């Protein structure tokens, strides 16, 4: 469930995840199960873990939007991004699950791209996979990879600075265990 909302009883989300997990395991025993915390984490940058998840191959997938919805990350505080990601790591460990940042993002201007690059740097340093959020090209302040299309065209021009920020190499297979990795952009 994307961005579940738990109003009063926090254990209801755990109960829901358990029921869904049971149904998934019955239908597809080897399928990896992704689950998210209460969407309030998008604003608080942490979530309380009530109990471990009861499934092998479970993946905790919180969203990381440090101050993006409040003020667009006006502070540009990278340590706040690190704190959110480190909290997510502790939450995943408490669940007994792997960690995957299920969403992050910001606008296509230079300020928003500083946030995207900062997140990617933090994810790389902690060897965490992630997904950049995009609902559609012109939604959410036009966060997409393309400018709005000219009349009569399906897609506008590529925003090369956005594509450059997102297109960075990463290890896909290694011998051993990755502790961290980093990316240094070219000149």
N, C-alpha and C positions, 0 to 999 in steps of 0.2 A: 504494500500500500504506500503510495507516494504521500509524504508529509501528513501522516496521521495526526489527528487532533484528539487529545485526551483531556476532557474538561474537568472531571472530578476524580475518577478512580484510575490511578496510574496503572494498577495491575490489569486493567481491561486490555491494554495493548499487549501485555505479555500473554494473557489468555488467548487473545485473537491470534497472535503469532504462533502460539502452540497449536491451536486448532488448524490453522492454515498449514503449518509445518507437517502435522500428522496427515492431512489430506494429500499434500505434495508427496510425502514419503510413500504413502500407499499407492499413488499413481505412478510415481517415478522415483524409485529409491535412491538413485545415484545423482539426482539433480541437485545442484547447489542452490541453497536458499538464501536470498538476500532479504534483510529486514532493516527497517529504519526506526529511529527513536521518535518520540513526540516532536511535532514540528516546532514546538517552542524552542528546541535546541538551535534553530536558525537565528534566534534572537539572543539567547543566553550563552551560546557556545559551549554548553555542557549539558549532560543529561544524567539523571540518576538511574542506576542499574539495580533493579529489584531482585532479579535472579538470573542465573546463567541460562542461555538458550539450550534447549535439550536436543539439539540436532548436530550431527557431524556435518562438516562442510557448510556451516552457516557463515554468512558474511554480513557484518554490521556495516551499514552504508549511510552514515549521517551526511548532512549537507554542511558545507563550510561557507558561510556568508558573513564574515566578521564585519559588523557595522554597515554592510552594503545596503540593507533595507532601511536603516536608520538615517544615515547621512552620506551614503555612497563611499564609506571608508575614508572620510575626510582626514582622519588622523594619520593615515598611511603607516600605521603602527604594525610592523612586521612581527614584533614580539606577541601581539594579540593574536595574529594568525597562528603562530607557533603554539601559543597556549591552547587555542581551540583544537588544533590538530593533536597536541599531546593529550588533551582531555579525551578526544575521540579514541586515541590509542588505549588509554586506561579503560574506557567504557567497553571497547571491543574485548580487551583482555578479561574484564569482569564477566562479560557474556560468554567467554570461552569461544570467541569467533574471530575470524580474520577481519581486517579492516579495509574498506574500500570507500573513498569519498564519493558518494553517489551524485553529488552536484556541487558545483562552485561556479562563480562567474561574476561579471561586472560589465559595465558599458564598454563600447568600442573606442572611447577616447583615450588619450594617453594616461590619464589618471586611472581609469578602469583597467587598462592594460598593465599598469604597475601592480595593481591588485592581483590580476591573473598571473603575472610572472612571479610575484611573491609567493602565491599559493603553490605554483608548480615547483618553485625552489624548495619550499618547505616539504612538499610531498616527496620530491626527489631525495632530499637529505634524510628522510625517514623511510624511504623505500615503500611508499604508499601509492597505489594506483588510484586513478580518479576519472571522473567524467565531467567535462565542461557542460554547463546547462545551456540548452537552446530549445525553446518550445517551437518557435517559428521565427523566421528572419526579421519580422517587423514588430515582434512583441517585446515586452519588458525593456523599453527604451532602445529597441533595435540592437540587441546584443549580438546579432547574427554575423556571419562571415561575409555577408554581401550588403552593399548599400541598397536602399529601396530601388525597385526596378523602374526604369523609364516606362512611360505609358506603352502598353501593348507588349511588353517583354515579361518573361516569367521571372527573370532574376537580374538584379543590378550587378555592377562591377564588384569583383572580389575586394574585400578590405585586406590588403596585403599585410598591414601591420598586425591585424588580428590573426591572420593565418600564420605569420611569422612567430607570434607569441606562443601559439598552440603547437606548431609543428617543430617539435624538438625530439631528438633521439632519446631512447630509453632502452635498457636491457630487456630483451624478451626471453632469453634463455642463458643461463650461466652454470658453470660448474662450481658448486659450493653455495654459500649463503651470502646474499647481498646485505651489507650493513648500511650502505648509503651510496648515492651517486649524485652527480651534479652536472649542470649544463652551463657552458660558457658561450654566450652568443658571439658570433663573429663581428668583425669591425663594422 
